[in-house]
Amino acid sequence: MTLPLGLLVAAFDYSTIAEEEFNAWYDTEHIPERMAVKGFINAQRWIGADNPQFALATYDLENVRVLEDPAYYVRKAEGKSPWSRRISSKTKLLVRLVGEQLLPGRMPSPGNAGALLFVACNVKPGAEADFNAWSDQEHLPAIANVPGVLCTRRFRSTEGAPKYVVVSHLTNTEVPASAAWQAAINTPWTERIRPQTSDRIRHLLRRYQPKAPA
């Protein structure tokens, strides 16, 4: 049986460290370490659209079992380099979760997105069936048809929280403010679902672009 695609998400507040050091660590050590692990498909970095000191990274995985590889686990735990330990002590990890793709199932992230919308929430137990039906039958299909949306994917967390995650790759950060987007997310079914959700996280981000050498 083919397992669903996995997703690893990590988000940091790095306001207490120099931007140059944080980016150098991420670009020259942290991401190369992860991409050296078999089963990591890609790595993408994002910066808060309204907060440039909020950083989020997404990693598509062949499946969540990739993170059981000792090559990953050691780097995550006692095998951290001195540089990684220093960065960890100076930054705040705000989000870390692992999820399996529910919809479409095996779609990796596009490489040409200029922005990302990350939304996660928990759902009241008695409302999960309605929530899942709404997500799959109305919400994601409607968002996917909005101009400027490259793809939208839904995940269920296997590690970390909240439980349900939607990641939408966009051409730019203005897409969620468009009339088409607002029409897609404001429906009678959506209004029925909203009170059944909690612990909502929403981050609109722009694509991280390394600074050109001086």
C-alpha positions as CSV (number, residue, x, y, z in Angstrom):
1,M,0.0,0.0,0.0
2,T,1.3,3.5,-0.9
3,L,1.5,5.7,2.1
4,P,0.3,9.3,1.9
5,L,2.8,12.1,1.5
6,G,4.2,13.5,4.8
7,L,4.8,17.0,5.9
8,L,7.1,18.4,8.5
9,V,6.5,22.0,9.6
10,A,8.7,24.1,11.9
11,A,8.2,27.8,12.8
12,F,10.4,30.1,14.8
13,D,10.4,33.5,16.4
14,Y,14.0,34.6,15.8
15,S,13.6,38.2,17.0
16,T,16.4,37.7,19.6
17,I,19.1,36.7,17.1
18,A,20.8,38.4,14.2
19,E,18.9,37.8,11.0
20,E,22.2,37.0,9.1
21,E,23.2,34.3,11.6
22,F,19.7,32.7,11.6
23,N,19.5,32.6,7.8
24,A,23.1,31.4,7.5
25,W,22.4,28.5,9.9
26,Y,19.2,27.6,8.1
27,D,20.6,27.7,4.6
28,T,24.1,26.2,5.1
29,E,23.6,23.7,7.9
30,H,20.0,23.0,9.0
31,I,18.3,22.4,5.6
32,P,21.3,20.5,4.0
33,E,21.2,18.2,7.0
34,R,17.5,17.4,6.5
35,M,17.8,17.1,2.7
36,A,20.6,14.5,3.2
37,V,18.1,12.2,4.9
38,K,16.5,9.7,2.4
39,G,12.8,10.5,1.9
40,F,13.0,14.3,2.2
41,I,11.5,15.5,-1.1
42,N,12.0,19.3,-0.7
43,A,12.5,22.1,1.7
44,Q,10.9,25.5,1.5
45,R,11.4,28.6,3.7
46,W,8.8,31.3,4.4
47,I,8.8,34.6,6.3
48,G,5.8,36.2,8.0
49,A,4.1,38.7,5.6
50,D,3.5,41.1,8.5
51,N,6.3,39.9,10.8
52,P,9.7,39.5,9.2
53,Q,11.1,37.8,12.3
54,F,8.7,34.9,12.1
55,A,10.1,32.1,10.0
56,L,8.4,28.9,8.9
57,A,9.8,26.0,7.0
58,T,8.0,23.1,5.2
59,Y,9.4,19.8,4.2
60,D,7.6,17.3,2.0
61,L,8.3,13.7,2.9
62,E,7.9,10.4,1.1
63,N,5.9,9.5,4.2
64,V,6.0,10.2,7.9
65,R,8.2,7.1,8.5
66,V,11.1,9.0,7.0
67,L,11.5,10.7,10.4
68,E,12.3,7.4,12.0
69,D,15.5,7.2,10.1
70,P,18.5,7.4,12.5
71,A,20.1,9.9,10.2
72,Y,17.3,12.3,11.0
73,Y,16.6,11.4,14.6
74,V,20.3,11.8,15.7
75,R,20.5,15.3,14.2
76,K,17.3,16.3,15.9
77,A,18.4,15.0,19.3
78,E,21.8,14.4,20.8
79,G,23.6,14.8,17.5
80,K,22.8,18.5,17.2
81,S,25.8,20.5,16.2
82,P,27.1,23.3,18.5
83,W,25.7,25.8,16.0
84,S,22.3,24.2,16.1
85,R,22.3,24.2,19.9
86,R,23.2,27.9,20.0
87,I,20.4,28.8,17.6
88,S,17.9,26.7,19.6
89,S,18.9,28.5,22.8
90,K,18.4,31.9,21.2
91,T,15.2,31.3,19.2
92,K,11.7,30.2,20.2
93,L,10.1,27.2,18.4
94,L,6.4,28.2,17.9
95,V,5.1,25.4,15.8
96,R,6.4,21.9,15.1
97,L,4.2,19.3,13.6
98,V,4.2,16.3,11.3
99,G,1.2,15.3,9.2
100,E,-0.1,12.9,6.6
101,Q,-1.7,14.3,3.5
102,L,-5.4,13.7,3.3
103,L,-6.2,15.6,0.2
104,P,-5.1,15.1,-2.6
105,G,-2.9,12.3,-1.0
106,R,0.4,12.4,-2.8
107,M,0.8,16.0,-4.1
108,P,4.2,17.7,-3.3
109,S,4.4,21.5,-3.0
110,P,5.0,23.5,-6.2
111,G,8.3,25.2,-6.5
112,N,7.1,28.5,-8.0
113,A,4.9,29.9,-5.1
114,G,5.5,33.4,-3.9
115,A,3.4,33.0,-0.8
116,L,2.0,30.4,1.6
117,L,-1.1,30.4,3.8
118,F,-0.8,28.0,6.8
119,V,-4.0,27.3,8.7
120,A,-4.4,24.7,11.5
121,C,-7.1,23.9,14.0
122,N,-8.6,21.3,16.3
123,V,-12.3,20.2,15.9
124,K,-14.8,19.2,18.5
125,P,-15.1,15.4,18.6
126,G,-18.8,15.4,17.6
127,A,-18.2,17.7,14.6
128,E,-15.3,15.9,12.9
129,A,-17.5,14.0,10.3
130,D,-19.1,17.3,9.2
131,F,-15.8,19.1,9.3
132,N,-14.1,16.5,7.1
133,A,-16.9,16.5,4.7
134,W,-16.9,20.3,4.5
135,S,-13.1,20.4,4.0
136,D,-13.1,17.8,1.2
137,Q,-16.3,18.5,-0.6
138,E,-16.6,22.3,-0.4
139,H,-13.7,24.2,1.3
140,L,-10.6,22.9,-0.4
141,P,-12.2,22.6,-3.9
142,A,-13.4,26.2,-3.6
143,I,-10.1,27.6,-2.5
144,A,-8.3,25.6,-5.2
145,N,-10.3,27.4,-7.9
146,V,-9.5,30.9,-6.6
147,P,-7.2,32.8,-9.1
148,G,-3.7,32.9,-7.7
149,V,-3.9,29.6,-5.8
150,L,-1.4,27.1,-7.1
151,C,-2.5,24.3,-4.9
152,T,-4.1,23.6,-1.5
153,R,-3.5,20.5,0.5
154,R,-5.0,19.1,3.7
155,F,-3.1,17.1,6.4
156,R,-3.9,15.3,9.7
157,S,-1.2,15.7,12.3
158,T,0.5,12.5,13.5
159,E,2.9,14.5,15.8
160,G,2.3,17.9,17.3
161,A,-0.8,20.1,17.2
162,P,-3.3,21.3,16.1
163,K,-4.8,18.2,14.5
164,Y,-5.9,19.4,11.1
165,V,-3.7,21.5,8.7
166,V,-4.3,23.2,5.4
167,V,-1.4,24.5,3.4
168,S,-2.1,26.7,0.4
169,H,0.6,27.8,-2.1
170,L,-0.2,31.1,-3.6
171,T,1.3,33.4,-6.3
172,N,1.5,36.3,-3.8
173,T,0.3,37.4,-0.3
174,E,-2.6,39.4,-1.7
175,V,-4.6,36.4,-2.8
176,P,-6.4,35.8,0.5
177,A,-7.7,39.4,0.4
178,S,-9.3,38.9,-3.1
179,A,-13.0,38.9,-3.6
180,A,-12.8,35.4,-5.1
181,W,-11.1,34.1,-1.9
182,Q,-13.6,35.8,0.4
183,A,-16.5,34.3,-1.6
184,A,-14.9,30.8,-1.4
185,I,-14.5,30.9,2.4
186,N,-17.7,32.6,3.4
187,T,-20.5,30.1,2.9
188,P,-23.4,28.8,5.0
189,W,-21.5,25.5,5.5
190,T,-18.4,27.4,6.6
191,E,-20.4,29.4,9.1
192,R,-21.7,26.2,10.6
193,I,-18.2,24.7,10.9
194,R,-16.4,27.7,12.4
195,P,-17.9,27.4,16.0
196,Q,-16.9,23.8,16.0
197,T,-13.1,24.6,15.7
198,S,-10.6,25.7,18.2
199,D,-6.9,26.4,18.8
200,R,-6.8,28.0,15.3
201,I,-3.4,29.0,13.9
202,R,-3.2,31.2,10.8
203,H,0.0,32.4,9.2
204,L,0.3,34.3,5.9
205,L,3.9,34.2,4.6
206,R,6.0,35.3,1.7
207,R,8.7,33.2,0.2
208,Y,12.1,33.6,1.8
209,Q,14.7,34.9,-0.7
210,P,18.4,34.7,0.3
211,K,20.1,38.1,0.0
212,A,22.5,38.4,-2.8
213,P,26.2,38.6,-1.8
214,A,27.4,42.2,-1.5
